[in-house]
Amino acid sequence: MLELFIKNIKIDAEGRIVIAIHDQFSEYLIKDDSKKMIKETLEKILTTDFVKLEVAKTSARVTVAEGQSETCKQLIEAEMKKAAEMAAAFMSQMNQGQES
């Protein structure tokens, strides 16, 4: 499900978590309100391990506390999977509502 939105999630040479999205979602990613929501979500799930968010057209880089990259990457992936599942369930309900 997540692969519909995300190309990949990896850790770069500096230990930052890099999340690459598919090109068709780039317009959404660069909006100020989207950046704010993403940052707030990261601060909530990573708490004190969150350091900085950098957003480009088709990717986001998340700097976390030293030595916490892998743990934080797993937390981010889990949160993104939950969000994708909720979106899919919502879309399914919308489709069922239209068929009635």
PyMOL commands that set and color helices and strands:
alter all, ss='L'
color gray80, all
select helices_A, chain A and resi 2-4+23-29+32-49+69-99
alter helices_A, ss='H'
color red, helices_A
select strands_A, chain A and resi 6-11+17-21+50-55+59-64
alter strands_A, ss='S'
color yellow, strands_A
deselect
rebuild
show_as cartoon
